[in-house]
């Protein structure tokens, strides 16, 4: 699950209510074996983008003005199918809506292949 917060969301906009709701939600899903990994990303101003379209690698420091939606975090779930993953994502989104962040966008994708080292 890719998590894209509203573009104007600041850390101080995240309510204590959301933080209080997040802990038991995460504990429940860790205990159930559905939550594998989560992480937040620092803002785009602290990032760097590499492009190789010209055959030469071009490195650009953030912020990235052309980005309309910026990835703010991720969560990896173990789910039997897309419907089950959607149910977990709906819980996550509803928790944010109830705590003052209705503009969250989530994107679900199955991990195809890959390796753990």
Secondary structure as UniProt FT lines:
FT   STRAND          2..4
FT   TURN            7..8
FT   HELIX           11..13
FT   HELIX           16..32
FT   STRAND          35..40
FT   HELIX           44..46
FT   STRAND          48..51
FT   TURN            53..54
FT   STRAND          58..61
FT   TURN            65..66
FT   STRAND          73..77
FT   HELIX           82..98
FT   TURN            99..100
FT   TURN            102..103
FT   STRAND          105..107
//
